[in-house]
Amino acid sequence: MRLTILGGGGFRVPLVYGALLGDHAEGRVSHVTLYDEDPARLTAMARVLHDQAEAAGVPDAPAVTATTDLDEALRGADFVFSAIRVGGLEGRAADERIALAEGVLGQETVGAGGIAYGLRTVPVARAIARRIARSAPEAWVINFTNPAGLVTEAMAEELGERVIGICDSPVGLGRRIARLLGARPEEAWIDYVGLNHLGWVRGLRIGGRDELPRLLADTKALESFEEGRLFGAEWLRSLGAIPNEYLHYYYFNRDTVRAYQEAEQTRGAFLRDQQRGFYAEAGRAGQPAGAALAAWDRTRAEREATYMAENREAAGVGERDESDLESGGYEKVALALMRAIARDERATLILNVRNGSTLSVLDAAAVIEVPCLVDANGAHPVGVAQLPLHAVGLVTAVKAVEREVLAAAASGSRAAAVKAFALHPLVDSVAVARRLLDGYAAEHPGLAYLR
């Protein structure tokens, strides 16, 4: 099989390639094409992947080629993995800075920052989807580009069910809960539902029995893992569920905004500076074997350790535990998804797919994040219990915002873009919404289409 990675110079590409190196089954990926608009990033990443293959000692490691020509990259692809970042980390840092100056959240997928990122990304994602439909109509597209649910919904307008969104947050959450309850994660059924970065674990069944109430009753166990420390045992018991970590931005918004405003630099600015150093080092000619991979390993360790640091600061819970740093996120989901489709190895995965009739509060085309049964025909959402009213309010409000982003990106309507900002639960003023859009439009050439 041939896999094309869009955003092939991106920092997390070695996670995907590392997963492929460990896949020795028949029908595995034999060739990886890296596509990126930045030749220097492609060069650095190709060196890291070469070092990975050498270190793994795999004789039939997937061949790697790199190109800046999109049509060339797509030609002959069986799977397309989309992980682009429109505007780069410089754009993310600006999204955060402009929002925080207005006293609202600028995180890349949540609140004002997520809307700005979506307005930049959706037109590009739609154009890519059209190119895929033309150049690789039989390919399956796995989308990790953020905001993942919104971008998957935009690409589905062109690709239908052949685009599936993935995220590592629900996977990590389910794994942590299962292990706390003494179960192997692969043997547990996770009752999870919502939108990307806006979902809840409402149950975890082991041998047909829901064990989540047992965890919710145990304060010590609840406060021993990432989400339990972030939200606190009392609030989790009030909800009767374990929220995705990104809901901390909603439930503790003022505390988090304050922590971000007081931080030495935003997450985007930190990653921008960190990755500048990494790409300069990994791309330097004449380095000894393994140097690029060593640089990547060091950078990734620091990146993971500082993830959501401001939220932990707001919650007063200190540094991440070693168990919370464990890999096994989206790259394993992506590999399991490809296996299930290509080999008809049926699997159950939490994915971003079209709603159909799964959640009655949303229309059929709305992309939601739920457990799916995956086979050679794609991903099929599993029926789930309906959301409680407090969750319905958040899910429908955020989906309404996403629809305004899609409309603004299609029409170029400034009014629709303002409406997207103003309707978001974390932006509390139409006047603020207008100032946000003005600030983002002045900063990002990619928003020049709005009028």
Salt bridges, closest charged atoms under 4 A:
ASP23 OD1 - ARG339 NH2 2.88
ASP23 OD2 - ARG343 NH2 2.74
ASP51 OD1 - HIS50 ND1 3.87
ASP60 OD2 - ARG28 NH1 3.46
ASP71 OD1 - ARG131 NE 3.07
ASP71 OD1 - ARG134 NH2 3.61
GLU90 OE2 - ARG272 NH1 3.28
GLU90 OE1 - ARG276 NH2 2.90
ASP95 OD1 - ARG120 NH1 2.93
ASP95 OD1 - HIS444 NE2 2.79
GLU96 OE2 - ARG92 NE 3.40
GLU102 OE1 - ARG435 NH2 3.03
GLU108 OE1 - ARG85 NH2 2.93
GLU108 OE2 - ARG92 NH1 3.37
GLU153 OE1 - LYS399 NZ 2.72
GLU153 OE2 - ARG403 NE 2.63
GLU157 OE1 - ARG126 NE 2.83
GLU158 OE2 - ARG130 NH1 3.89
GLU161 OE2 - ARG354 NH1 3.79
ASP168 OD2 - ARG12 NH2 2.79
GLU186 OE2 - ARG184 NH2 2.57
GLU187 OE2 - ARG184 NH1 3.18
ASP191 OD1 - ARG202 NE 3.27
GLU211 OE2 - ARG209 NE 3.35
GLU211 OE1 - ARG214 NE 2.92
GLU226 OE2 - ARG320 NE 3.44
GLU227 OE2 - ARG176 NH2 2.55
ASP255 OD2 - ARG258 NH2 3.83
ASP273 OD1 - ARG272 NE 2.96
ASP273 OD1 - ARG276 NH1 3.75
GLU281 OE2 - ARG298 NH2 2.73
GLU304 OE1 - ARG320 NH1 3.81
ASP321 OD2 - ARG229 NH1 3.23
ASP324 OD1 - ARG176 NE 3.91
ASP324 OD2 - ARG229 NH2 2.60
GLU326 OE1 - ARG179 NH1 2.64
GLU345 OE2 - ARG343 NH1 3.63
ASP363 OD2 - ARG403 NH1 2.69
ASP375 OD1 - HIS380 NE2 2.99
GLU402 OE1 - LYS399 NZ 2.73
GLU404 OE2 - LYS419 NZ 3.39
ASP438 OD1 - ARG414 NH1 3.00
GLU443 OE2 - ARG97 NH2 3.18
